[in-house]
Amino acid sequence: MMTSDGLRLRKIQRLAHDIMDEVNLKKVQMPPELLTMVIDNLSRAVGDLTDPSGNYSLRYLEEKVGNAHSLLVKRKL
């Protein structure tokens, strides 16, 4: 059985894949300002995850990847 942290990481991974599919596979044009905000959230999440000390916050990762995902979903409305 997967741990709570494992499930949270799996959800983050699924959101990241959704973002990748939205941007690359659907080839949807996005305003540069929106793309900048999506990239900013994702780069902050990656920056936290790659902390050399190995310390990262799942809450922070969820927040930043979730924000990037929400920006793309809101764009479609």
C-alpha positions as CSV (number, residue, x, y, z in Angstrom):
1,M,0.0,0.0,0.0
2,M,1.3,3.5,-0.9
3,T,2.0,5.9,1.9
4,S,0.2,9.2,2.3
5,D,3.4,11.0,1.0
6,G,3.6,8.6,-1.9
7,L,0.0,9.4,-2.9
8,R,0.6,13.1,-2.6
9,L,3.7,12.8,-4.8
10,R,1.7,10.7,-7.3
11,K,-0.9,13.5,-7.5
12,I,1.8,16.1,-8.1
13,Q,3.2,13.9,-10.8
14,R,-0.2,13.5,-12.5
15,L,-0.7,17.3,-12.4
16,A,2.7,17.9,-13.9
17,H,1.9,15.4,-16.7
18,D,-1.4,17.2,-17.4
19,I,0.5,20.5,-17.7
20,M,3.0,18.9,-20.1
21,D,0.2,17.5,-22.2
22,E,-1.8,20.7,-22.2
23,V,1.2,22.8,-23.3
24,N,2.9,20.3,-25.7
25,L,0.4,17.9,-27.1
26,K,-2.6,20.2,-27.6
27,K,-0.4,22.9,-28.9
28,V,-2.6,25.6,-27.5
29,Q,-1.4,29.1,-27.8
30,M,-1.0,30.9,-24.4
31,P,-0.5,34.6,-23.6
32,P,3.2,35.1,-22.6
33,E,2.1,36.4,-19.2
34,L,0.3,33.2,-18.4
35,L,3.1,31.1,-19.7
36,T,5.5,33.1,-17.4
37,M,3.3,32.4,-14.4
38,V,3.1,28.7,-15.2
39,I,6.9,28.4,-15.6
40,D,7.5,30.4,-12.5
41,N,5.4,28.1,-10.4
42,L,6.9,25.0,-11.9
43,S,10.5,26.2,-11.5
44,R,9.9,27.1,-7.9
45,A,8.6,23.6,-7.3
46,V,11.6,22.0,-9.0
47,G,13.9,24.3,-7.1
48,D,12.5,23.2,-3.8
49,L,12.6,19.5,-4.8
50,T,16.2,19.7,-5.8
51,D,17.4,21.1,-2.5
52,P,20.9,19.6,-2.0
53,S,20.1,18.9,1.6
54,G,17.2,16.6,0.5
55,N,14.7,18.7,2.4
56,Y,11.6,19.6,0.5
57,S,8.0,20.5,1.4
58,L,5.2,18.4,-0.1
59,R,2.8,21.2,0.7
60,Y,5.0,23.7,-1.2
61,L,5.2,21.3,-4.2
62,E,1.5,20.7,-4.2
63,E,0.9,24.4,-4.0
64,K,3.2,25.4,-6.8
65,V,2.3,22.6,-9.2
66,G,-1.3,23.0,-8.4
67,N,-1.1,26.8,-9.1
68,A,0.5,26.1,-12.5
69,H,-2.2,23.5,-13.3
70,S,-5.0,25.9,-12.2
71,L,-3.6,28.7,-14.4
72,L,-3.9,26.4,-17.4
73,V,-7.4,25.3,-16.4
74,K,-8.7,28.8,-15.8
75,R,-7.3,29.8,-19.2
76,K,-9.6,27.3,-20.9
77,L,-12.8,28.8,-19.3
